[in-house]
Amino acid sequence: MYNPAMPSAPFDKMHDATLISIQVDWEIGTCVASFRGGPNIPGGPFQLRWTDVKDLHVPRTLAWGPSISVLSAMEYPTGRYALHLQSGDVITIQAGSVALER
């Protein structure tokens, strides 16, 4: 569940992070987004792991042209998360929690 006292992932630093893949484990209800890294998140590759996933939308319309870079990312108090890509697509996730992993 969302805990405002404990930041779970650096959503304010996601600009220009490079998305590689998104994987869902249906049986246990997890979603993992893998990133090559980003200029505002030192340390190279990282993953965001969501648990207790209830809803996931992964459009790939490329309305602004092809891109695998993050424009911005948001975490809402309701357990909803959004990754805005520079392609114009917005990936949304409803989940219990998210954590940064290396």
Phi, psi and omega per residue, in radians:
M1 nan 2.626 3.138
Y2 -1.037 2.304 3.097
N3 -2.246 1.810 -3.067
P4 -1.129 -0.319 -3.137
A5 -1.415 -0.245 -3.075
M6 -2.231 1.727 3.104
P7 -1.088 2.334 -3.014
S8 -1.738 -0.434 -3.125
A9 -2.767 2.683 -3.045
P10 -1.441 1.106 -3.070
F11 -1.073 -0.502 3.136
D12 -1.294 -0.163 -3.125
K13 -1.962 0.194 -3.020
M14 -1.382 -0.207 -3.100
H15 -0.949 2.261 3.128
D16 1.237 0.172 2.969
A17 -1.158 2.573 -3.057
T18 -1.804 1.952 3.140
L19 -1.337 2.242 3.121
I20 -1.772 -0.861 -3.070
S21 -2.763 2.845 3.025
I22 -2.297 2.214 -3.131
Q23 -2.187 2.451 3.122
V24 -2.087 2.293 2.986
D25 -1.791 1.733 -3.035
W26 -1.068 -0.730 -3.051
E27 -1.090 -0.767 -3.096
I28 -1.770 -0.053 3.035
G29 1.283 0.725 3.081
T30 -2.045 2.733 3.061
C31 -2.366 2.298 3.138
V32 -2.152 2.132 3.017
A33 -1.806 2.162 -3.133
S34 -1.785 2.375 -3.100
F35 -2.178 2.495 3.086
R36 -1.222 -0.392 -3.097
G37 2.386 -3.052 3.134
G38 -2.861 2.677 -3.078
P39 -1.130 -0.399 -3.105
N40 -1.753 0.007 3.120
I41 -2.208 1.645 -3.093
P42 -1.172 2.743 3.056
G43 1.901 0.058 3.074
G44 1.422 -2.592 -3.041
P45 -1.008 2.577 3.090
F46 -2.664 2.935 3.102
Q47 -2.293 2.611 2.904
L48 -1.899 2.190 -3.117
R49 -2.022 2.045 3.061
W50 -1.685 2.474 3.088
T51 -2.102 2.798 -3.108
D52 0.947 0.844 -3.103
V53 -1.233 2.229 3.131
K54 -1.865 -0.528 -3.065
D55 -2.685 2.470 -3.120
L56 -2.546 2.244 3.064
H57 -2.181 2.182 -3.099
V58 -2.265 1.317 3.095
P59 -1.277 2.643 3.075
R60 -2.440 1.096 -3.114
T61 -1.530 -0.354 3.113
L62 0.963 0.731 -3.078
A63 -0.992 -0.554 -3.140
W64 -1.771 0.125 -3.097
G65 1.830 2.896 -3.094
P66 -1.139 2.365 3.045
S67 -2.898 2.509 3.059
I68 -2.015 0.275 -3.129
S69 -1.706 2.539 3.104
V70 -1.431 2.311 3.023
L71 -1.495 -0.873 3.105
S72 -2.766 2.897 3.114
A73 -2.479 2.557 -3.088
M74 -2.339 2.545 2.986
E75 -2.159 2.135 -3.105
Y76 -1.775 2.634 -3.107
P77 -1.074 -0.239 -3.095
T78 -1.548 0.114 -3.087
G79 1.456 0.340 3.093
R80 -1.839 2.445 -3.103
Y81 -2.251 2.574 3.135
A82 -2.429 2.314 3.005
L83 -1.955 1.966 3.103
H84 -1.603 2.054 -3.114
L85 -1.661 2.734 -3.140
Q86 -1.275 -0.015 3.016
S87 -1.469 -0.161 -3.075
G88 1.687 -0.126 3.134
D89 -1.450 2.612 3.085
V90 -2.190 2.020 3.086
I91 -1.564 2.206 3.131
T92 -2.122 2.516 -3.096
I93 -2.404 2.339 2.983
Q94 -1.907 2.045 -3.043
A95 -2.641 2.893 3.137
G96 -1.294 -0.655 -3.135
S97 -2.808 2.913 3.076
V98 -2.473 2.568 3.124
A99 -2.473 2.576 3.039
L100 -1.480 2.334 3.097
E101 -2.278 2.613 3.088
R102 -1.881 nan nan
